[in-house]
Amino acid sequence: MNIIYITPSRKVGKYEWRYMVYEALYFSFKPGKDEMTRFTRYQYNAFGIWRNETEHPRYDGNDGMYAGLPKRLYGIYKSNETAIQNALKQQEKL
């Protein structure tokens, strides 16, 4: 995994949160089609360790749009939207 961009962290609820753009190998079901692809995810800082949002105690992948996470996380994305979009678009130039 190659980290491309990380937003400044922001306190939301009990934890510091950040948004990350990273590049990782995407495994295709078609032979020979595996490639590096850019992904995004939120991370939270629990006791000095950055963890993925899926490890958050209230995470629920079946809970619609917010997945059980704080709704204010959108503010982190929105305030850094241009930089995030630029980091995602850089892949198109590779």
C-alpha positions as CSV (number, residue, x, y, z in Angstrom):
1,M,0.0,0.0,0.0
2,N,1.3,3.4,-1.0
3,I,-0.1,6.4,0.8
4,I,-0.8,9.2,-1.7
5,Y,-2.5,11.9,0.5
6,I,-3.7,12.2,4.1
7,T,-5.8,15.1,5.3
8,P,-5.0,17.0,8.5
9,S,-6.6,15.2,11.4
10,R,-9.7,16.6,13.1
11,K,-11.4,15.7,16.4
12,V,-14.8,14.2,15.8
13,G,-16.5,12.8,19.0
14,K,-13.9,11.0,21.1
15,Y,-11.3,10.4,18.4
16,E,-9.1,12.2,16.0
17,W,-10.0,11.3,12.4
18,R,-8.4,11.7,9.0
19,Y,-9.2,10.8,5.4
20,M,-6.6,8.9,3.3
21,V,-6.1,8.3,-0.4
22,Y,-3.9,5.3,-1.0
23,E,-2.8,3.0,-3.8
24,A,-2.9,-0.8,-3.6
25,L,-3.1,-3.7,-5.9
26,Y,-6.6,-4.4,-7.2
27,F,-7.0,-8.1,-7.8
28,S,-9.1,-8.8,-10.9
29,F,-10.9,-12.1,-11.6
30,K,-9.5,-11.9,-15.1
31,P,-6.0,-13.3,-15.4
32,G,-3.4,-10.6,-16.1
33,K,-5.7,-7.7,-15.2
34,D,-4.4,-7.0,-11.7
35,E,-3.3,-3.4,-11.4
36,M,-2.5,-0.6,-8.9
37,T,-5.7,1.4,-8.1
38,R,-6.4,4.3,-5.8
39,F,-8.8,3.9,-2.8
40,T,-10.0,6.1,0.0
41,R,-10.8,5.4,3.7
42,Y,-11.3,7.2,7.0
43,Q,-8.9,6.4,9.9
44,Y,-9.3,7.2,13.6
45,N,-6.6,7.5,16.2
46,A,-7.3,5.3,19.2
47,F,-4.7,5.5,22.0
48,G,-1.9,6.7,19.6
49,I,-2.6,4.1,16.9
50,W,-4.2,5.0,13.6
51,R,-6.9,2.4,12.7
52,N,-9.2,1.9,9.7
53,E,-12.8,2.9,10.1
54,T,-13.9,-0.7,9.9
55,E,-12.2,-1.3,13.3
56,H,-14.3,1.5,15.0
57,P,-16.5,0.1,17.8
58,R,-19.7,1.4,16.2
59,Y,-18.8,0.5,12.6
60,D,-21.7,-1.3,10.9
61,G,-21.3,-2.0,7.2
62,N,-25.1,-2.6,6.9
63,D,-26.0,0.8,8.3
64,G,-26.6,2.6,5.0
65,M,-24.7,5.8,4.2
66,Y,-22.8,6.4,7.4
67,A,-21.9,2.8,8.4
68,G,-22.5,3.6,12.1
69,L,-19.7,6.2,12.0
70,P,-20.1,9.9,13.1
71,K,-22.0,11.9,10.5
72,R,-19.6,14.8,11.0
73,L,-16.8,12.9,9.2
74,Y,-18.2,14.3,6.0
75,G,-16.7,17.7,7.1
76,I,-13.2,16.3,6.9
77,Y,-13.8,15.2,3.3
78,K,-15.6,18.4,2.3
79,S,-12.9,20.8,3.7
80,N,-10.2,18.8,1.8
81,E,-12.3,17.9,-1.3
82,T,-10.1,19.6,-3.9
83,A,-6.9,17.9,-2.6
84,I,-8.6,14.5,-2.4
85,Q,-10.0,14.8,-5.9
86,N,-6.6,15.8,-7.2
87,A,-4.9,12.8,-5.5
88,L,-7.5,10.5,-7.0
89,K,-7.1,12.1,-10.5
90,Q,-3.3,11.7,-10.5
91,Q,-3.8,8.0,-11.2
92,E,-5.4,8.8,-14.6
93,K,-2.1,10.4,-15.7
94,L,0.1,7.4,-14.8
